[in-house]
């Protein structure tokens, strides 16, 4: 009969703990993000599209002037 590999079992338990802890952390972070996006969701999107448009326009204007 083979000897039990306690180190392997411990490693598996540790990995399971880490995975559970990470999922819990992501769940908490996700709920915070959802609240933040829900409060300022309408304001955040136009700002992002405006920044992207300004970057594209600024790059084109800078190349034409040089």
Jmol script that loads the backbone (N, CA, C; Angstrom):
load data "model"
ATOM      1  N   UNK A   1       0.839  -1.183   0.000  1.00  0.00           N
ATOM      2  CA  UNK A   1       0.000   0.000   0.000  1.00  0.00           C
ATOM      3  C   UNK A   1       0.882   1.244   0.000  1.00  0.00           C
ATOM      4  N   UNK A   2       0.505   2.246  -0.799  1.00  0.00           N
ATOM      5  CA  UNK A   2       1.300   3.462  -0.937  1.00  0.00           C
ATOM      6  C   UNK A   2       1.119   4.377   0.277  1.00  0.00           C
ATOM      7  N   UNK A   3       2.178   5.159   0.531  1.00  0.00           N
ATOM      8  CA  UNK A   3       2.102   6.121   1.628  1.00  0.00           C
ATOM      9  C   UNK A   3       1.266   7.323   1.197  1.00  0.00           C
ATOM     10  N   UNK A   4       0.518   7.909   2.111  1.00  0.00           N
ATOM     11  CA  UNK A   4      -0.234   9.131   1.765  1.00  0.00           C
ATOM     12  C   UNK A   4       0.730  10.290   1.517  1.00  0.00           C
ATOM     13  N   UNK A   5       0.427  11.087   0.519  1.00  0.00           N
ATOM     14  CA  UNK A   5       1.255  12.246   0.195  1.00  0.00           C
ATOM     15  C   UNK A   5       0.632  13.472   0.863  1.00  0.00           C
ATOM     16  N   UNK A   6       1.031  13.713   2.100  1.00  0.00           N
ATOM     17  CA  UNK A   6       0.444  14.790   2.879  1.00  0.00           C
ATOM     18  C   UNK A   6       0.767  16.158   2.301  1.00  0.00           C
ATOM     19  N   UNK A   7       1.941  16.303   1.724  1.00  0.00           N
ATOM     20  CA  UNK A   7       2.322  17.593   1.137  1.00  0.00           C
ATOM     21  C   UNK A   7       1.383  17.949  -0.025  1.00  0.00           C
ATOM     22  N   UNK A   8       1.047  16.971  -0.850  1.00  0.00           N
ATOM     23  CA  UNK A   8       0.137  17.201  -1.966  1.00  0.00           C
ATOM     24  C   UNK A   8      -1.243  17.602  -1.459  1.00  0.00           C
ATOM     25  N   UNK A   9      -1.723  16.876  -0.449  1.00  0.00           N
ATOM     26  CA  UNK A   9      -3.034  17.178   0.110  1.00  0.00           C
ATOM     27  C   UNK A   9      -3.072  18.588   0.699  1.00  0.00           C
ATOM     28  N   UNK A  10      -2.008  18.963   1.397  1.00  0.00           N
ATOM     29  CA  UNK A  10      -1.930  20.299   1.981  1.00  0.00           C
ATOM     30  C   UNK A  10      -1.929  21.354   0.893  1.00  0.00           C
ATOM     31  N   UNK A  11      -1.166  21.105  -0.162  1.00  0.00           N
ATOM     32  CA  UNK A  11      -1.096  22.055  -1.281  1.00  0.00           C
ATOM     33  C   UNK A  11      -2.475  22.222  -1.928  1.00  0.00           C
ATOM     34  N   UNK A  12      -3.207  21.135  -2.079  1.00  0.00           N
ATOM     35  CA  UNK A  12      -4.544  21.205  -2.664  1.00  0.00           C
ATOM     36  C   UNK A  12      -5.493  22.010  -1.777  1.00  0.00           C
ATOM     37  N   UNK A  13      -5.382  21.810  -0.457  1.00  0.00           N
ATOM     38  CA  UNK A  13      -6.213  22.580   0.470  1.00  0.00           C
ATOM     39  C   UNK A  13      -5.871  24.063   0.386  1.00  0.00           C
ATOM     40  N   UNK A  14      -4.569  24.374   0.333  1.00  0.00           N
ATOM     41  CA  UNK A  14      -4.135  25.766   0.241  1.00  0.00           C
ATOM     42  C   UNK A  14      -4.626  26.424  -1.050  1.00  0.00           C
ATOM     43  N   UNK A  15      -4.545  25.688  -2.157  1.00  0.00           N
ATOM     44  CA  UNK A  15      -5.029  26.229  -3.429  1.00  0.00           C
ATOM     45  C   UNK A  15      -6.529  26.478  -3.383  1.00  0.00           C
ATOM     46  N   UNK A  16      -7.261  25.584  -2.775  1.00  0.00           N
ATOM     47  CA  UNK A  16      -8.708  25.752  -2.650  1.00  0.00           C
ATOM     48  C   UNK A  16      -9.026  26.987  -1.802  1.00  0.00           C
ATOM     49  N   UNK A  17      -8.275  27.194  -0.718  1.00  0.00           N
ATOM     50  CA  UNK A  17      -8.476  28.366   0.136  1.00  0.00           C
ATOM     51  C   UNK A  17      -8.200  29.644  -0.646  1.00  0.00           C
ATOM     52  N   UNK A  18      -7.078  29.654  -1.396  1.00  0.00           N
ATOM     53  CA  UNK A  18      -6.716  30.839  -2.173  1.00  0.00           C
ATOM     54  C   UNK A  18      -7.775  31.151  -3.223  1.00  0.00           C
ATOM     55  N   UNK A  19      -8.273  30.112  -3.890  1.00  0.00           N
ATOM     56  CA  UNK A  19      -9.285  30.299  -4.920  1.00  0.00           C
ATOM     57  C   UNK A  19     -10.560  30.879  -4.317  1.00  0.00           C
ATOM     58  N   UNK A  20     -10.963  30.336  -3.186  1.00  0.00           N
ATOM     59  CA  UNK A  20     -12.169  30.811  -2.520  1.00  0.00           C
ATOM     60  C   UNK A  20     -12.008  32.260  -2.065  1.00  0.00           C
ATOM     61  N   UNK A  21     -10.822  32.577  -1.538  1.00  0.00           N
ATOM     62  CA  UNK A  21     -10.543  33.921  -1.069  1.00  0.00           C
ATOM     63  C   UNK A  21     -10.552  34.913  -2.236  1.00  0.00           C
ATOM     64  N   UNK A  22      -9.964  34.523  -3.369  1.00  0.00           N
ATOM     65  CA  UNK A  22      -9.922  35.380  -4.552  1.00  0.00           C
ATOM     66  C   UNK A  22     -11.327  35.615  -5.104  1.00  0.00           C
ATOM     67  N   UNK A  23     -12.144  34.556  -5.155  1.00  0.00           N
ATOM     68  CA  UNK A  23     -13.516  34.699  -5.634  1.00  0.00           C
ATOM     69  C   UNK A  23     -14.297  35.649  -4.735  1.00  0.00           C
ATOM     70  N   UNK A  24     -14.080  35.540  -3.439  1.00  0.00           N
ATOM     71  CA  UNK A  24     -14.760  36.414  -2.485  1.00  0.00           C
ATOM     72  C   UNK A  24     -14.309  37.865  -2.689  1.00  0.00           C
ATOM     73  N   UNK A  25     -13.003  38.058  -2.908  1.00  0.00           N
ATOM     74  CA  UNK A  25     -12.469  39.399  -3.139  1.00  0.00           C
ATOM     75  C   UNK A  25     -13.053  39.999  -4.420  1.00  0.00           C
ATOM     76  N   UNK A  26     -13.113  39.200  -5.480  1.00  0.00           N
ATOM     77  CA  UNK A  26     -13.666  39.680  -6.744  1.00  0.00           C
ATOM     78  C   UNK A  26     -15.152  40.001  -6.611  1.00  0.00           C
ATOM     79  N   UNK A  27     -15.849  39.189  -5.846  1.00  0.00           N
ATOM     80  CA  UNK A  27     -17.271  39.428  -5.635  1.00  0.00           C
ATOM     81  C   UNK A  27     -17.475  40.755  -4.909  1.00  0.00           C
ATOM     82  N   UNK A  28     -16.654  41.004  -3.893  1.00  0.00           N
ATOM     83  CA  UNK A  28     -16.747  42.266  -3.158  1.00  0.00           C
ATOM     84  C   UNK A  28     -16.390  43.432  -4.063  1.00  0.00           C
ATOM     85  N   UNK A  29     -15.323  43.299  -4.838  1.00  0.00           N
ATOM     86  CA  UNK A  29     -14.894  44.365  -5.741  1.00  0.00           C
ATOM     87  C   UNK A  29     -15.947  44.597  -6.810  1.00  0.00           C
ATOM     88  N   UNK A  30     -16.558  43.542  -7.288  1.00  0.00           N
ATOM     89  CA  UNK A  30     -17.605  43.665  -8.297  1.00  0.00           C
ATOM     90  C   UNK A  30     -18.816  44.398  -7.773  1.00  0.00           C
ATOM     91  N   UNK A  31     -19.177  44.143  -6.540  1.00  0.00           N
ATOM     92  CA  UNK A  31     -20.339  44.821  -5.973  1.00  0.00           C
ATOM     93  C   UNK A  31     -20.035  46.306  -5.763  1.00  0.00           C
ATOM     94  N   UNK A  32     -18.813  46.640  -5.406  1.00  0.00           N
ATOM     95  CA  UNK A  32     -18.427  48.044  -5.256  1.00  0.00           C
ATOM     96  C   UNK A  32     -18.448  48.734  -6.611  1.00  0.00           C
ATOM     97  N   UNK A  33     -17.902  48.072  -7.644  1.00  0.00           N
ATOM     98  CA  UNK A  33     -17.874  48.643  -8.985  1.00  0.00           C
ATOM     99  C   UNK A  33     -19.283  48.856  -9.517  1.00  0.00           C
ATOM    100  N   UNK A  34     -20.166  47.908  -9.244  1.00  0.00           N
ATOM    101  CA  UNK A  34     -21.542  48.022  -9.716  1.00  0.00           C
ATOM    102  C   UNK A  34     -22.222  49.228  -9.073  1.00  0.00           C
ATOM    103  N   UNK A  35     -21.958  49.448  -7.790  1.00  0.00           N
ATOM    104  CA  UNK A  35     -22.545  50.596  -7.115  1.00  0.00           C
ATOM    105  C   UNK A  35     -21.993  51.886  -7.688  1.00  0.00           C
ATOM    106  N   UNK A  36     -20.690  51.952  -7.925  1.00  0.00           N
ATOM    107  CA  UNK A  36     -20.059  53.158  -8.462  1.00  0.00           C
ATOM    108  C   UNK A  36     -20.565  53.427  -9.870  1.00  0.00           C
ATOM    109  N   UNK A  37     -20.645  52.404 -10.714  1.00  0.00           N
ATOM    110  CA  UNK A  37     -21.119  52.572 -12.080  1.00  0.00           C
ATOM    111  C   UNK A  37     -22.600  52.933 -12.084  1.00  0.00           C
ATOM    112  N   UNK A  38     -23.346  52.381 -11.161  1.00  0.00           N
ATOM    113  CA  UNK A  38     -24.765  52.696 -11.073  1.00  0.00           C
ATOM    114  C   UNK A  38     -24.990  54.150 -10.693  1.00  0.00           C
ATOM    115  N   UNK A  39     -24.163  54.694  -9.825  1.00  0.00           N
ATOM    116  CA  UNK A  39     -24.303  56.075  -9.388  1.00  0.00           C
ATOM    117  C   UNK A  39     -23.846  57.061 -10.456  1.00  0.00           C
ATOM    118  N   UNK A  40     -22.725  56.774 -11.110  1.00  0.00           N
ATOM    119  CA  UNK A  40     -22.160  57.703 -12.090  1.00  0.00           C
ATOM    120  C   UNK A  40     -22.044  57.071 -13.470  1.00  0.00           C
ATOM    121  N   UNK A  41     -22.832  56.052 -13.742  1.00  0.00           N
ATOM    122  CA  UNK A  41     -22.740  55.342 -15.014  1.00  0.00           C
ATOM    123  C   UNK A  41     -23.047  56.232 -16.197  1.00  0.00           C
ATOM    124  N   UNK A  42     -24.060  57.076 -16.107  1.00  0.00           N
ATOM    125  CA  UNK A  42     -24.420  57.965 -17.208  1.00  0.00           C
ATOM    126  C   UNK A  42     -23.358  59.015 -17.452  1.00  0.00           C
ATOM    127  N   UNK A  43     -22.665  59.438 -16.423  1.00  0.00           N
ATOM    128  CA  UNK A  43     -21.651  60.469 -16.568  1.00  0.00           C
ATOM    129  C   UNK A  43     -20.327  59.910 -17.055  1.00  0.00           C
ATOM    130  N   UNK A  44     -20.028  58.665 -16.715  1.00  0.00           N
ATOM    131  CA  UNK A  44     -18.722  58.098 -17.055  1.00  0.00           C
ATOM    132  C   UNK A  44     -18.600  57.806 -18.550  1.00  0.00           C
ATOM    133  N   UNK A  45     -19.643  57.304 -19.199  1.00  0.00           N
ATOM    134  CA  UNK A  45     -19.546  56.934 -20.599  1.00  0.00           C
ATOM    135  C   UNK A  45     -19.286  58.124 -21.508  1.00  0.00           C
ATOM    136  N   UNK A  46     -20.014  59.229 -21.413  1.00  0.00           N
ATOM    137  CA  UNK A  46     -19.715  60.355 -22.302  1.00  0.00           C
ATOM    138  C   UNK A  46     -18.304  60.895 -22.095  1.00  0.00           C
ATOM    139  N   UNK A  47     -17.800  60.854 -20.873  1.00  0.00           N
ATOM    140  CA  UNK A  47     -16.449  61.334 -20.619  1.00  0.00           C
ATOM    141  C   UNK A  47     -15.430  60.456 -21.335  1.00  0.00           C
ATOM    142  N   UNK A  48     -15.662  59.133 -21.330  1.00  0.00           N
ATOM    143  CA  UNK A  48     -14.730  58.221 -21.990  1.00  0.00           C
ATOM    144  C   UNK A  48     -14.748  58.440 -23.492  1.00  0.00           C
ATOM    145  N   UNK A  49     -15.925  58.566 -24.090  1.00  0.00           N
ATOM    146  CA  UNK A  49     -15.994  58.762 -25.529  1.00  0.00           C
ATOM    147  C   UNK A  49     -15.424  60.125 -25.894  1.00  0.00           C
ATOM    148  N   UNK A  50     -15.640  61.116 -25.039  1.00  0.00           N
ATOM    149  CA  UNK A  50     -15.094  62.443 -25.293  1.00  0.00           C
ATOM    150  C   UNK A  50     -13.573  62.440 -25.244  1.00  0.00           C
ATOM    151  N   UNK A  51     -13.001  61.706 -24.293  1.00  0.00           N
ATOM    152  CA  UNK A  51     -11.547  61.614 -24.198  1.00  0.00           C
ATOM    153  C   UNK A  51     -10.965  60.918 -25.419  1.00  0.00           C
ATOM    154  N   UNK A  52     -11.613  59.863 -25.865  1.00  0.00           N
ATOM    155  CA  UNK A  52     -11.122  59.130 -27.022  1.00  0.00           C
ATOM    156  C   UNK A  52     -11.194  60.011 -28.261  1.00  0.00           C
ATOM    157  N   UNK A  53     -12.261  60.769 -28.413  1.00  0.00           N
ATOM    158  CA  UNK A  53     -12.409  61.648 -29.562  1.00  0.00           C
ATOM    159  C   UNK A  53     -11.381  62.772 -29.504  1.00  0.00           C
ATOM    160  N   UNK A  54     -11.121  63.307 -28.318  1.00  0.00           N
ATOM    161  CA  UNK A  54     -10.145  64.379 -28.175  1.00  0.00           C
ATOM    162  C   UNK A  54      -8.743  63.879 -28.498  1.00  0.00           C
ATOM    163  N   UNK A  55      -8.434  62.654 -28.080  1.00  0.00           N
ATOM    164  CA  UNK A  55      -7.121  62.091 -28.378  1.00  0.00           C
ATOM    165  C   UNK A  55      -6.937  61.914 -29.876  1.00  0.00           C
ATOM    166  N   UNK A  56      -7.950  61.396 -30.549  1.00  0.00           N
ATOM    167  CA  UNK A  56      -7.857  61.167 -31.985  1.00  0.00           C
ATOM    168  C   UNK A  56      -7.745  62.501 -32.721  1.00  0.00           C
ATOM    169  N   UNK A  57      -8.532  63.472 -32.337  1.00  0.00           N
ATOM    170  CA  UNK A  57      -8.499  64.771 -32.988  1.00  0.00           C
ATOM    171  C   UNK A  57      -7.198  65.510 -32.697  1.00  0.00           C
ATOM    172  N   UNK A  58      -6.701  65.383 -31.492  1.00  0.00           N
ATOM    173  CA  UNK A  58      -5.455  66.057 -31.134  1.00  0.00           C
ATOM    174  C   UNK A  58      -4.268  65.485 -31.888  1.00  0.00           C
ATOM    175  N   UNK A  59      -4.256  64.173 -32.083  1.00  0.00           N
ATOM    176  CA  UNK A  59      -3.153  63.535 -32.801  1.00  0.00           C
ATOM    177  C   UNK A  59      -3.183  63.951 -34.277  1.00  0.00           C
ATOM    178  N   UNK A  60      -4.360  64.015 -34.872  1.00  0.00           N
ATOM    179  CA  UNK A  60      -4.473  64.378 -36.286  1.00  0.00           C
ATOM    180  C   UNK A  60      -4.096  65.845 -36.466  1.00  0.00           C
ATOM    181  N   UNK A  61      -4.528  66.699 -35.544  1.00  0.00           N
ATOM    182  CA  UNK A  61      -4.201  68.123 -35.642  1.00  0.00           C
ATOM    183  C   UNK A  61      -2.721  68.374 -35.467  1.00  0.00           C
ATOM    184  N   UNK A  62      -2.070  67.606 -34.612  1.00  0.00           N
ATOM    185  CA  UNK A  62      -0.635  67.780 -34.387  1.00  0.00           C
ATOM    186  C   UNK A  62       0.189  67.346 -35.583  1.00  0.00           C
ATOM    187  N   UNK A  63      -0.256  66.291 -36.283  1.00  0.00           N
ATOM    188  CA  UNK A  63       0.475  65.831 -37.445  1.00  0.00           C
ATOM    189  C   UNK A  63       0.336  66.800 -38.613  1.00  0.00           C
ATOM    190  N   UNK A  64      -0.832  67.399 -38.770  1.00  0.00           N
ATOM    191  CA  UNK A  64      -1.064  68.316 -39.882  1.00  0.00           C
ATOM    192  C   UNK A  64      -0.286  69.605 -39.707  1.00  0.00           C
ATOM    193  N   UNK A  65      -0.088  70.058 -38.471  1.00  0.00           N
ATOM    194  CA  UNK A  65       0.611  71.309 -38.224  1.00  0.00           C
ATOM    195  C   UNK A  65       2.126  71.181 -38.400  1.00  0.00           C
ATOM    196  N   UNK A  66       2.657  70.000 -38.258  1.00  0.00           N
ATOM    197  CA  UNK A  66       4.104  69.813 -38.328  1.00  0.00           C
ATOM    198  C   UNK A  66       4.487  69.701 -39.751  1.00  0.00           C
TER     199      UNK A  66
END
end "model"
wireframe off; spacefill off
backbone 0.3
color backbone group
